[in-house]
């Protein structure tokens, strides 16, 4: 069919001066000057007519695009025209879907570029994508690749393979399962929604989408940075694999532990980000932290693992994670523990509220919210909390909808539609944070309650943004419930610090410190946090006045609103690592009531028991202690510190020793007597003391001589200069003094030459002479090795007039089964041409392979990485060195027998050896496809 994306179509260009009729059958034709000029003019016209929208495009129906959305569309058009892939990183609710739909509409109606396009999105938002296409640009034909295996097979055979469509929309899971059919298409655009799903480059989805052939790639995400800069590299690697090819190089270039002190590294990152990879618009959100009453079951969990809390037990990460999970469950609701709920019979009444501080708060807050006409979203990490909330809503008679990870796709969309309908009676929509935080539009709600907090702050921000969507007409208020004096406070504090990375990299233009996964010490600190308050047994009540205060404070200006950022986004590097939710305007309000209990918490006792372990006490008491080191002997206060690498005259050291001994005599210093009193040590002790007792001051002549000798050493050489000199000798060899002089910063070539002359005469005086000498000799061995390889390659290439066609390699038994001789010949000749010791030579070799026509259909050699090419070249170099060594030995033997020298160049058959067409067992790749 004409519109099938599987069919290759010739581009239509009515104005082209390149006429196929005049060139038919003539593949050697060259353009004339006029043809070349006309073609260049035509290309310039194409550049000049790049379209830019000033208002909403005509093909967008049922509404108008906003200004920032039009800017986003123009930005994506400029990326496409410049053949660059990018990330659209708007905040949630600012219309990334609409901007993407408008881009595909522009390609269809303005550029007349044939489809197909692929959109990969979360399962929960697939139907929303279909609805957005139908609403905003009905002329774009869409097909949804979703359903069970039988349904998808029918869609593929009846719709997709027929080609009567423009955009295929599928989910992450279907992209993995149906990779076979999706890989058959040459996609114009591959678009990934919620693209932080591919932040792990080793995940199945990341690997599969990299196999899809596409002209352009676009990532949509409100959170391009979640944890660290390596995740940003994973996204950039998908967009520009040739530019961001090495994760190790990226991590080393932008090492966040060193960036804070190196402005050059910071500037390097911002030299990359502003050029168009990432476009983001910000949406401000107000959030309010509420601390509520403590629950007593917390004490039992700490008592069970009191040895860990006190630091006496073995710190195992698995055990600490289990304690943290139990403490979080306790903060959420005690009924999450088996046997905690009274029964049977199990009833739904007031005890569901009274036994949990968060439920007490909700029970007082929700009636007031309902009375003022608000609608509520409640997010929790645990689906069992939704079970409890569901019982509560049934008991109170609140209309509700529920969505978690186990909710079927059809039921998800029906629940969202039921909640968003104009006459909906649903007051509460309860969701699990991760299942309901991606791409769902719940703009009819104006209250967001985070029942508990996620370790990843971006997950909570996505949950908040469900109500911050286009079409929201009310002020959105966000309440985060935190149980006071518990591990939840530390989770929120850690999330605040973790979120700075996104703030300072993309929004403020600076780098933050990298945050790794939770360590054992950090988890132990979380467990210990607030434990003293727990064992003190304090509690608090939530009164009606507290609730009224919360609602009133939600309308007041807070510090976060004054800064113009959301609750978590406005933290900067100036904030200390141990900041708390109790710190405000430079004052720590908790300090007034903090009790200094250290790291020991006394458990309840039934008998007298010492606060120490007997075994540990006697182990420390009976452990043999090392003898304290003798104090260093005093030195004259004004004597300069002479280093061995400064190579002062030996006479100066004698004068200094004389001066030191007299100074010690003048202050009455006595050499400490050795402890073991061996004869050798006693003799040494007596000699040292005798030198001090017999010491005399320096004469006037000796003082003048000392000043003269101080000018003869290399006093302006410090340890850094010396290390640079040693490394330069290792890099270039001791004889290349010109290159060495350029490596030592701050020193002229004459100074370096003078130092090198003295160094090689007196290097044996260095304290670590063996290490320095071995370091230089290792470098010189590497240089000699490079010369040996160069000699072998030069000799091998010189044997042939046309080495790219005639060169033969003596494989022996090391032929291998993957590379052909034609490929090996090209690798050797091109490596010699580029220079085997050149930096990045194997990357240049990889590019050369892709450009030569002889490997146009050799997918094996074209798909080799630089590292694989380097390994193969090393093998070939070893074979060539062995061959040339044998040639030299034969020449020596011939000269010894008087028969002359030389060897005959074997005649080349002119045709390279071809690979066998039948697959061989263990070859590492299969049969070549026929062209």
C-alpha positions in Angstrom: 0.0 0.0 0.0 1.3 3.5 -0.7 1.1 4.6 2.9 2.7 1.5 4.4 5.7 2.4 6.7 7.4 -0.8 5.6 7.7 0.4 2.0 10.6 2.5 1.0 9.5 5.7 -0.8 11.6 8.0 -2.9 11.5 11.6 -1.6 9.4 14.0 -3.7 11.2 17.1 -4.6 9.8 19.0 -7.6 12.4 21.7 -7.5 15.4 19.4 -7.5 17.9 19.9 -10.2 19.2 16.4 -9.9 17.2 14.7 -12.7 17.3 10.9 -12.7 16.4 10.8 -16.4 19.7 12.4 -17.5 21.7 10.1 -15.2 20.0 6.8 -15.9 22.6 4.0 -16.0 25.5 6.4 -15.4 26.8 5.9 -11.9 30.0 7.9 -12.6 28.3 11.2 -13.4 29.5 14.2 -11.6 27.5 17.4 -11.0 28.3 20.4 -13.1 29.1 23.7 -11.5 25.7 25.1 -12.3 24.0 22.0 -10.8 26.1 22.2 -7.7 25.3 25.9 -7.2 21.6 25.3 -7.8 21.7 22.5 -5.2 23.4 24.7 -2.7 20.9 27.6 -3.2 18.1 25.1 -2.8 19.6 23.9 0.5 19.9 27.5 1.7 16.3 28.1 0.9 15.3 25.1 2.9 17.2 26.5 5.9 15.6 30.0 5.4 12.1 28.6 5.3 12.3 26.8 8.7 8.9 27.5 10.2 8.3 29.1 13.5 4.9 29.3 15.1 3.8 32.6 16.7 0.3 31.2 17.7 -1.4 27.9 18.1 -1.2 25.9 14.8 -4.4 25.5 12.7 -4.3 21.7 13.0 -4.7 21.9 16.8 -8.4 21.6 17.5 -10.7 22.1 20.5 -8.5 24.7 22.2 -5.5 27.0 21.9 -1.9 26.2 22.9 -0.4 28.5 25.6 2.7 30.7 25.0 5.2 28.4 26.7 3.8 25.4 24.8 4.3 27.1 21.5 7.9 27.9 22.6 8.3 24.2 23.4 6.9 23.3 20.0 9.3 25.7 18.2 12.2 24.3 20.3 11.4 20.7 19.2 11.1 21.8 15.6 14.6 23.4 15.8 16.0 20.2 17.3 14.5 18.2 14.4 15.8 20.5 11.8 19.3 20.4 13.3 19.2 16.6 13.6 19.5 16.7 17.4 17.5 14.6 19.9 16.3 16.2 23.2 14.5 16.0 26.5 11.2 17.9 27.1 11.4 18.2 30.9 8.4 20.4 31.8 6.9 20.1 35.2 3.9 17.8 35.5 0.7 19.2 34.2 2.2 21.8 31.7 1.2 19.9 28.6 4.1 17.8 27.4 1.6 15.5 25.7 0.0 18.4 23.8 3.4 19.7 22.7 4.3 16.3 21.4 1.0 15.9 19.5 1.6 19.3 17.9 5.1 18.3 16.8 3.8 15.2 15.1 1.0 17.3 13.5 3.6 19.8 12.2 5.5 16.9 10.6 2.4 15.6 8.9 0.8 18.9 7.7 3.8 21.2 7.2 6.8 18.9 6.4 4.8 16.2 4.6 7.3 13.7 6.3 5.9 10.2 6.1 5.3 8.3 9.4 5.6 6.1 11.3 6.1 7.4 14.9 6.3 5.3 18.1 5.1 6.5 21.5 6.1 4.4 24.5 4.4 5.4 27.7 3.2 3.9 31.1 0.3 1.5 30.9 -1.8 3.9 33.1 -1.4 6.8 30.6 -1.9 4.9 27.3 -5.6 5.6 27.0 -4.9 9.3 27.9 -2.4 9.5 25.0 -5.0 8.1 22.6 -7.6 10.6 23.9 -5.2 13.5 23.6 -4.4 12.6 19.9 -8.2 12.4 19.2 -8.9 15.6 21.0 -6.1 17.9 19.8 -5.1 16.6 16.4 -7.8 14.2 15.0 -6.0 14.1 11.6 -3.3 11.9 13.1 -4.2 8.3 12.8 -3.2 6.3 15.9 -3.1 2.6 16.8 -2.7 1.3 20.4 -0.6 -1.8 20.7 -1.9 -3.2 24.0 -3.8 -6.2 25.3 -3.1 -9.9 25.6 -1.1 -11.9 23.1 -4.0 -12.8 20.9 -5.3 -9.3 20.8 -1.9 -7.8 20.0 -1.4 -10.4 17.2 -4.7 -9.3 15.7 -3.8 -5.6 15.9 -0.4 -6.3 14.3 -1.8 -8.3 11.4 -5.0 -6.3 10.7 -3.8 -2.7 11.4 -0.1 -2.3 11.9 1.2 -4.3 8.9 -1.3 -2.6 6.6 0.2 0.8 7.4 -3.0 2.8 7.6 -1.8 4.7 10.6 0.7 7.5 11.7 1.5 6.9 15.4 1.7 3.6 17.3 1.2 4.0 21.0 2.3 1.2 23.3 3.4 0.6 26.9 6.8 -0.3 28.4 5.9 -3.9 28.8 4.5 -4.3 25.2 7.7 -2.6 23.8 9.7 -5.4 25.4 7.4 -8.2 24.4 6.8 -7.1 20.8 10.3 -5.9 20.1 10.4 -8.2 17.1 7.7 -6.4 15.1 8.8 -2.9 16.4 12.4 -3.5 15.2 11.1 -4.0 11.6 10.1 -0.3 11.3 12.3 2.7 10.4 10.7 5.0 12.9 10.7 8.7 12.2 10.3 9.6 15.9 10.6 7.4 19.0 9.0 9.2 21.9 9.3 7.8 25.5 6.9 9.3 28.1 8.1 9.3 31.8 11.5 8.7 30.3 13.2 8.3 33.7 12.1 4.7 33.3 15.2 4.2 31.2 17.6 5.8 33.8 19.2 2.4 34.3 20.9 1.6 31.0 21.1 -2.1 31.9 17.3 -2.5 32.3 15.4 -4.5 29.7 13.5 -1.5 28.5 16.6 0.5 28.0 18.3 -2.2 26.0 15.2 -2.8 23.8 14.5 0.8 22.9 18.1 1.2 21.9 17.6 -1.5 19.3 14.7 0.4 17.5 15.8 2.2 14.4 14.8 5.9 14.3 15.7 9.2 12.8 14.8 11.3 15.9 14.3 10.5 19.5 12.5 12.6 22.2 12.2 12.0 25.9 9.4 13.4 28.0 9.9 13.6 31.8 9.3 16.0 34.6 12.3 14.6 36.5 15.4 14.2 34.3 17.5 14.0 37.4 16.3 11.8 40.3 19.3 10.4 42.2 22.6 11.1 40.5 24.3 12.4 37.3 24.9 8.8 36.1 21.1 8.6 35.5 21.3 11.8 33.4 24.1 10.1 31.3 21.7 7.1 30.7 19.2 9.5 29.1 21.8 11.4 27.1 23.4 8.1 25.9 20.0 7.1 24.5 19.7 10.4 22.7 23.2 10.8 21.5 25.1 7.5 21.8 28.1 8.7 19.8 28.6 11.8 22.0 27.9 10.2 25.4 29.3 6.8 24.7 31.3 6.1 27.9 29.6 6.2 31.4 33.0 6.0 33.1 34.2 9.1 31.3 31.0 11.0 32.0 31.2 10.0 35.7 34.8 11.0 36.0 34.3 14.3 34.1 31.4 15.3 36.3 32.4 13.7 39.6 30.1 15.5 42.0 32.4 14.9 44.9 35.0 17.2 43.3 32.8 19.6 41.3 32.1 21.8 44.3 35.8 22.8 44.3 36.4 22.8 40.5 34.4 25.5 38.7 35.8 24.2 35.4 33.8 20.9 35.8 30.7 22.8 36.7 31.1 24.9 33.6 31.7 21.8 31.5 28.3 20.4 32.4 26.5 23.7 31.6 28.4 23.8 28.3 26.4 20.7 27.4 23.0 21.2 29.0 22.1 24.6 27.6 22.7 23.8 23.9 19.2 22.3 23.5 19.2 18.8 25.1 16.8 19.8 27.9 13.9 22.2 27.9 12.0 22.8 31.2 9.3 25.1 32.5 8.7 25.3 36.3 5.4 25.2 38.1 5.3 26.4 41.7 3.7 24.3 44.4 3.0 25.0 48.1 3.4 22.2 50.5 2.9 22.1 54.3 4.6 19.7 56.8 2.5 18.5 59.7 3.9 16.7 62.7 1.4 14.6 64.5 1.2 12.3 67.6 3.4 9.4 68.3 2.2 5.7 68.4 3.3 3.5 71.2 3.9 0.3 69.2 7.2 2.0 68.1 8.6 1.1 71.5 8.2 -2.6 71.0 10.1 -2.6 67.7 13.0 -0.7 69.2 13.0 -3.1 72.2 13.2 -6.1 70.0 16.4 -4.8 68.4 17.8 -2.8 71.4 21.3 -4.2 70.7 21.3 -2.6 67.3 19.9 0.7 68.7 22.7 0.8 71.3 25.4 -0.2 68.8 26.2 -3.5 70.6 25.0 -5.9 67.9 26.4 -6.6 64.5 25.4 -4.0 61.9 23.8 -5.9 59.0 22.2 -3.9 56.2 19.4 -6.4 55.7 18.5 -6.3 59.4 18.6 -2.5 59.5 16.3 -2.3 56.4 13.9 -4.6 58.1 13.9 -2.4 61.2 13.2 0.7 59.1 10.3 -1.0 57.3 8.8 -2.1 60.6 9.1 1.4 62.0 7.5 2.9 58.9 4.6 0.5 59.2 4.2 1.5 62.8 4.1 5.2 61.9 1.4 4.5 59.2 -1.0 2.4 61.2 -0.6 -0.4 63.9 -3.1 -2.6 62.1 -0.5 -3.3 59.4 0.9 -5.8 61.9 -0.8 -9.2 62.1 -2.8 -9.6 65.3 -2.8 -5.9 66.2 -6.4 -5.3 65.2 -8.9 -6.4 67.9 -11.0 -9.4 66.9 -12.6 -11.5 65.8 -15.2 -10.3 65.2 -13.5 -7.5 63.2 -15.5 -4.3 63.2 -15.1 -1.0 61.5 -15.7 1.7 64.0 -13.9 4.3 66.1 -10.9 2.1 67.1 -9.8 2.4 63.4 -9.1 6.1 64.1 -8.1 6.1 67.8 -5.2 3.7 67.4 -3.3 5.8 64.8 -2.3 9.4 65.1 -2.5 10.0 61.3 -6.0 8.6 61.2 -7.0 10.9 64.1 -5.8 13.9 62.0 -7.6 12.7 58.9 -10.8 12.1 60.8 -10.7 15.8 61.9 -9.4 17.2 58.6 -11.6 15.5 56.0 -15.0 16.8 57.3 -13.7 20.3 57.1 -12.4 19.8 53.6 -15.6 18.3 52.5 -17.6 21.2 54.0 -15.6 23.8 52.0 -16.2 21.9 48.8 -12.7 20.5 48.3 -11.9 17.1 46.8 -9.0 15.1 48.0 -6.2 12.8 46.7 -4.6 10.6 49.3 -1.3 8.9 48.4 0.4 6.1 50.3 3.4 3.9 49.7 1.5 0.8 51.0 -1.5 -0.7 49.3 -2.6 -2.1 52.7 -3.0 1.5 53.9 -5.5 1.9 51.1 -7.4 -1.1 52.5 -7.7 0.6 55.9 -8.6 3.9 54.2 -11.2 2.1 52.2 -12.8 0.6 55.3 -12.7 4.1 56.8 -14.5 5.7 53.8 -17.2 3.0 53.9 -17.7 3.6 57.6 -17.9 7.4 57.1 -19.9 7.2 53.9 -17.4 9.1 51.7 -17.5 8.4 48.0 -14.1 7.2 46.8 -12.1 5.7 44.0 -9.0 3.5 44.4 -6.0 2.9 42.1 -2.9 0.7 42.9 -0.5 -1.5 41.1 -3.0 -4.4 40.8 -5.8 -2.3 39.3 -6.6 -3.5 35.7 -6.0 -1.0 32.9 -9.7 -0.7 32.0 -10.7 -0.2 35.6 -8.0 2.5 36.0 -9.4 4.6 33.2 -13.0 4.2 34.4 -12.1 5.3 37.9 -10.3 8.4 36.6 -13.2 9.3 34.4 -15.7 8.7 37.2 -13.7 11.0 39.5 -13.2 13.8 36.9 -16.8 13.8 35.7 -18.6 17.2 36.4 -21.3 15.7 38.5 -19.1 13.2 40.3 -20.0 12.3 43.9 -16.5 10.9 44.6 -14.9 12.9 47.4 -11.6 10.9 47.8 -9.3 9.3 45.3 -6.8 7.0 47.1 -3.7 5.9 45.2 -0.4 4.2 45.8 2.3 6.8 45.1 4.2 4.8 42.5 1.2 3.4 40.6 -0.7 6.7 40.6 2.1 9.1 40.2 2.7 8.8 36.4 0.8 10.8 33.8 -2.7 10.7 35.4 -4.8 13.8 35.2 -6.8 14.4 38.4 -7.1 18.2 38.1 -10.6 18.2 39.6 -9.0 17.6 43.1 -7.5 20.6 45.0 -6.2 18.8 48.1 -3.3 16.4 48.1 -2.5 14.4 51.2 0.8 12.4 51.3 0.0 9.8 54.0 3.7 8.8 54.0 6.8 9.8 52.2 8.9 8.0 49.6 12.7 7.6 49.8 12.8 9.2 46.3 11.5 12.8 46.6 10.7 12.9 42.8 8.0 10.2 43.4 6.2 12.4 45.9 6.5 15.5 43.6 4.9 13.5 40.8 2.1 12.5 43.1 1.5 16.2 44.1 1.5 17.1 40.4 -1.6 14.9 39.7 -3.7 17.9 40.8 -1.4 20.5 39.3 -2.6 19.8 35.7 -3.8 22.1 33.0 -7.4 23.0 33.8 -6.9 23.3 37.5 -9.0 26.3 38.7 -8.4 26.1 42.5 -5.4 26.7 44.7 -3.9 23.3 45.3 -2.8 22.6 48.9 -0.5 19.7 49.8 -0.4 18.1 53.3 2.5 15.8 54.2 1.8 13.7 57.3 4.9 13.0 59.4 4.9 11.2 62.7 6.8 13.3 65.2 10.2 12.0 66.7 10.3 9.0 64.4 12.2 7.7 61.4 9.8 9.5 59.1 11.4 12.8 59.9 14.7 11.6 58.8 13.2 10.1 55.6 11.9 13.6 54.6 15.1 15.3 55.6 17.1 12.9 53.4 14.7 13.5 50.5 15.1 17.2 50.8 18.9 16.9 50.5 18.6 14.4 47.7 16.4 16.6 45.6 19.0 19.4 45.6 20.8 17.6 42.7 17.9 18.4 40.3 17.7 22.0 41.7 21.3 22.9 41.2 22.1 21.1 38.0 19.1 22.1 35.8 17.4 24.9 37.5 20.2 26.8 39.2 23.2 25.8 37.2 25.4 24.3 39.9 26.3 20.8 41.0 25.3 19.1 44.2 27.0 16.3 46.1 26.2 12.8 44.9 24.0 10.8 47.1 24.4 7.1 47.1 22.2 4.4 48.5 21.6 4.2 52.2 24.6 3.1 54.2 24.6 1.2 57.4 25.6 4.1 59.5 22.9 6.4 58.0 20.2 3.7 58.6 21.4 3.3 62.2 21.1 7.0 62.7 17.6 6.9 61.3 16.6 4.1 63.7 18.1 5.9 66.7 16.4 9.2 65.8 13.8 10.1 68.4 14.3 6.9 70.4 14.9 8.8 73.6 11.5 10.5 73.1 9.9 7.1 72.5 11.2 5.6 75.7 10.2 8.7 77.7 6.6 7.8 76.7 5.4 11.3 75.7 2.2 11.7 73.7 0.1 14.6 72.4 -3.5 15.2 71.4 -4.7 16.8 68.2 -7.4 19.3 68.9 -9.9 21.1 66.7 -7.9 24.2 67.1 -4.8 22.5 65.5 -6.9 21.7 62.4 -8.2 25.2 62.1 -4.6 26.4 62.4 -3.5 24.1 59.5 -6.2 25.4 57.2 -5.3 29.0 58.1 -1.6 28.6 57.6 -2.3 27.1 54.1 -3.3 30.6 53.0 -0.5 32.5 54.6 2.8 33.3 53.0 5.6 30.8 53.9 9.3 31.1 53.5 9.2 28.6 50.7 6.6 30.7 48.8 8.8 33.8 49.2 11.7 31.9 47.6 9.4 31.0 44.7 10.1 27.3 44.7 8.2 24.2 45.8 8.6 22.6 49.2 11.5 20.5 48.3 13.0 22.2 45.2 14.3 25.4 46.9 17.1 23.9 48.9 20.6 25.0 47.9 24.2 23.9 48.7 24.3 26.5 51.5 22.0 24.3 53.5 23.8 22.1 56.0 23.6 18.3 55.6 22.0 17.8 59.1 19.1 20.3 58.6 15.8 19.4 60.1 12.2 20.3 59.6 12.5 22.1 63.0 15.1 24.6 61.6 13.6 27.8 60.5 15.1 31.3 60.0 18.5 30.1 61.5 17.0 28.8 64.7 16.6 25.2 65.8 13.3 25.0 67.7 14.0 21.4 68.8 17.2 22.3 70.7 15.1 23.8 73.4 13.7 20.4 74.4 16.4 18.1 73.2 17.8 15.7 75.8 21.5 14.8 75.5 21.3 11.0 75.9 24.1 10.0 73.5 23.8 6.7 71.7 22.8 4.6 74.7 19.1 3.9 75.5 18.4 2.1 78.7 15.8 -0.6 78.2 13.3 -1.4 81.0 15.0 -3.5 83.7 13.6 -6.3 85.9 16.9 -6.8 87.7 20.1 -4.9 88.3 22.4 -5.2 85.3 25.6 -3.4 84.4 25.7 -1.2 81.4 28.7 -3.0 79.9 29.7 -6.4 78.6 32.0 -8.3 80.8 33.8 -10.0 78.0 34.4 -6.7 76.2 35.7 -5.1 79.4 38.3 -7.8 80.1 39.2 -8.0 76.4 40.1 -4.3 76.5 41.8 -4.5 79.9 44.0 -7.4 79.1 44.9 -6.4 75.5 48.6 -5.6 75.2 49.1 -2.0 74.4 51.9 -0.8 72.1 54.6 1.3 73.7 54.2 5.0 73.1 56.6 6.4 70.5 59.4 8.6 71.7 58.8 12.3 71.1 60.7 13.8 68.2 64.0 15.5 68.9 63.7 19.3 68.8 65.0 21.3 65.9 66.1 25.0 65.8 63.0 27.1 65.2 64.3 29.1 62.2 66.0 26.3 60.3 64.4 25.8 56.9 63.1 22.4 55.9 65.4 20.9 53.3 64.1 18.2 51.0 66.2 15.5 49.4 64.9 16.2 45.9 66.2 19.8 46.2 69.8 18.4 46.0 71.6 20.9 48.2 75.4 20.3 48.6 76.3 17.6 51.1 78.4 20.1 53.0 75.2 22.1 53.8 73.7 19.0 55.5 76.8 18.6 57.7 76.6 22.3 58.8 72.9 21.8 59.6 73.5 18.7 61.7 76.2 20.6 63.6 73.7 23.4 64.2 71.0 21.0 65.4 73.2 19.3 67.9 74.4 22.5 69.4 70.7 23.7 69.7 69.8 20.5 71.6 72.8 21.0 73.9 71.7 24.6 74.6 68.2 23.6 75.7 69.5 20.7 77.8 67.9 18.0 75.6 68.7 14.4 76.5 68.2 11.5 74.1 65.5 9.1 75.5 67.0 5.8 76.6 65.8 2.8 74.5 63.3 0.4 76.2 64.8 -3.0 75.3 68.4 -1.9 76.0 70.0 -4.1 73.4 73.8 -3.5 72.9 73.4 -2.1 69.5 70.7 0.4 70.5 72.6 1.3 73.7 75.6 2.1 71.5 73.6 4.2 69.2 72.1 6.0 72.2 75.5 6.8 73.6 76.8 8.1 70.3 73.8 10.4 69.8 74.1 11.8 73.3 77.9 12.3 72.9 77.3 14.3 69.7 75.0 16.6 71.6 77.4 16.9 74.6 80.4 17.7 72.4 78.5 20.1 70.1 79.9 23.6 69.4 78.3 26.5 67.7 79.0 27.4 64.1 81.8 29.8 63.5 81.5 33.0 61.5 83.1 31.4 58.5 80.7 28.4 58.7 77.7 30.7 59.0 78.8 32.5 55.8 79.5 29.2 54.1 76.0 28.0 55.0 74.4 31.1 53.3 76.4 30.5 50.2 75.5 26.8 50.0 71.8 27.6 50.5 71.9 29.3 47.1 73.3 26.3 45.3 70.3 24.0 45.7 67.0 23.9 43.9 65.1 25.8 46.7 62.3 26.9 44.3 61.4 23.2 43.5 58.6 21.9 45.6 57.1 18.4 45.9 54.6 19.1 43.1 57.4 20.1 40.7 59.4 17.0 41.5 56.4 14.7 40.9 55.7 16.4 37.6 59.3 15.9 36.6 59.2 12.2 37.5 56.0 11.6 35.6 57.4 13.4 32.6 60.4 11.1 32.6 58.1 8.2 32.8 56.0 9.5 29.9 58.8 10.5 27.5 61.9 8.8 28.7 65.0 10.5 30.3 66.5 11.5 26.9 63.6 13.6 25.7 64.4 16.6 27.8 62.5 19.0 25.5 59.2 17.2 26.1 59.9 16.9 29.8 60.4 20.6 30.2 56.9 21.3 28.8 55.3 19.1 31.4 56.8 20.9 34.5 54.5 23.8 35.1 56.1 27.1 36.2 59.6 26.1 35.1 61.6 27.3 32.1 63.3 24.7 29.8 66.7 25.9 31.1 65.7 25.3 34.7 64.4 21.8 33.9 67.5 20.9 32.0 69.7 22.1 34.9 67.7 20.1 37.3 67.7 16.9 35.1 71.5 17.1 34.9 71.9 17.2 38.7 69.1 14.6 39.2 70.7 11.9 37.1 74.1 12.5 38.9 72.6 12.4 42.4 69.3 10.5 42.3 70.8 7.8 44.5 70.6 10.3 47.4 66.7 10.2 47.4 65.0 8.5 50.2 62.7 6.5 47.9 65.2 6.1 45.1 64.0 2.5 44.3 60.4 3.6 43.7 61.4 6.6 41.6 63.8 4.6 39.5 61.3 1.7 39.0 58.6 4.2 37.9 60.8 5.8 35.3 62.1 2.5 34.0 58.5 1.2 33.6 57.7 4.2 31.4 60.8 3.8 29.3 59.9 0.1 28.8 56.5 1.2 27.5 58.2 3.7 25.1 60.5 0.9 23.9 57.6 -1.3 23.4 55.8 1.3 21.2 59.0 1.7 19.1 59.2 -2.0 18.6 55.6 -2.2 17.5 56.1 0.8 15.1 59.2 -0.9 13.7 57.3 -4.1 13.0 54.3 -2.3 11.4 56.6 -0.2 9.3 58.5 -3.2 8.1 55.4 -5.2 7.4 53.7 -2.4 5.4 56.9 -1.7 3.5 56.9 -5.2 2.0 53.9 -4.3 -0.2 53.3 -1.7 -2.8 49.5 -1.8 -2.2 49.2 -3.0 1.3 45.4 -2.5 1.5 45.0 -5.1 -1.2 48.2 -7.3 -0.9 49.1 -7.6 2.7 49.1 -11.1 4.1 49.1 -12.1 7.7 50.8 -15.2 9.0 48.1 -16.5 11.3 49.6 -19.9 12.2 47.2 -21.5 14.6 45.8 -18.2 15.7 43.5 -17.5 12.8 40.3 -17.1 14.8 36.8 -17.6 13.5 35.2 -14.1 13.7 37.3 -11.8 11.5 38.1 -12.4 7.8 41.5 -11.7 6.4 40.1 -8.8 4.4 38.9 -7.2 7.7 42.2 -7.9 9.4 44.2 -6.4 6.5 42.1 -3.2 6.7 42.6 -3.0 10.4 46.4 -3.3 10.2 46.8 -0.9 7.3 44.4 1.7 8.7 46.0 1.5 12.1 49.4 2.1 10.6 48.0 5.0 8.6 46.3 6.7 11.6 49.2 6.0 13.9 48.8 3.2 16.4 50.0 5.2 19.4 47.7 8.1 18.7 45.1 9.1 21.3 41.6 7.8 20.5 43.0 5.9 17.5 40.6 3.0 17.9 37.6 5.4 17.9 38.9 6.9 14.6 39.4 3.4 13.3 35.8 2.5 14.1 34.6 5.6 12.2 36.9 4.7 9.2 35.3 1.3 9.0 31.8 2.8 8.8 32.9 5.2 6.0 34.6 2.8 3.6 32.3 1.3 0.9 33.9 -2.2 1.1 32.2 -2.8 4.5 28.9 -1.3 3.6 27.0 -4.6 4.2 29.5 -6.1 6.7 27.4 -5.6 9.8 29.8 -7.6 12.0 32.8 -5.3 11.5 30.7 -2.2 11.5 29.1 -3.1 14.9 32.4 -3.6 16.7 33.2 -1.2 19.5 36.5 0.6 20.0 37.5 -1.8 22.8 36.8 -4.9 20.6 38.8 -3.4 17.7 41.7 -2.7 20.1 41.7 -6.3 21.3 41.8 -7.6 17.7 44.5 -5.2 16.7 46.6 -6.2 19.7 46.3 -9.8 18.5 47.3 -8.9 14.9 50.3 -6.8 16.1 51.5 -9.8 18.1 51.3 -12.0 15.0 53.2 -9.4 12.9 55.9 -9.0 15.6 56.4 -12.7 15.7 56.6 -12.9 11.9 59.1 -10.0 11.6 61.2 -11.6 14.3 61.3 -14.8 12.4 62.3 -12.9 9.3 65.2 -11.2 11.1 66.4 -14.6 12.5 66.3 -16.1 9.0 68.3 -13.1 7.6 70.9 -13.6 10.3 71.2 -17.3 9.5 71.5 -16.6 5.8 74.2 -14.0 6.3 76.0 -16.4 8.6 76.0 -19.0 5.8 77.1 -16.4 3.3 74.0 -16.8 1.1 73.0 -13.1 1.2 70.0 -11.6 2.7 66.4 -10.8 1.8 63.2 -12.6 1.3 60.7 -12.9 -1.4 57.4 -11.2 -1.1 54.7 -13.9 -1.6 52.6 -13.3 -4.6 49.1 -12.0 -3.7 46.2 -13.7 -5.4 44.5 -10.3 -5.5 41.3 -11.6 -4.0 40.8 -11.6 -0.3 39.9 -14.7 1.6 36.1 -15.0 2.0 34.2 -16.3 4.9 32.6 -19.7 4.5 28.9 -19.4 3.9 28.0 -22.4 6.2 27.9 -21.6 9.9 30.7 -23.2 11.9 30.3 -24.4 15.4 31.5 -21.9 18.0 32.1 -19.1 15.5 30.5 -16.4 17.6 28.2 -15.1 14.8 26.0 -16.6 12.2 25.6 -16.6 8.5 25.8 -13.4 6.6 22.5 -12.2 5.1 22.3 -12.1 1.3 22.2 -8.7 -0.3 
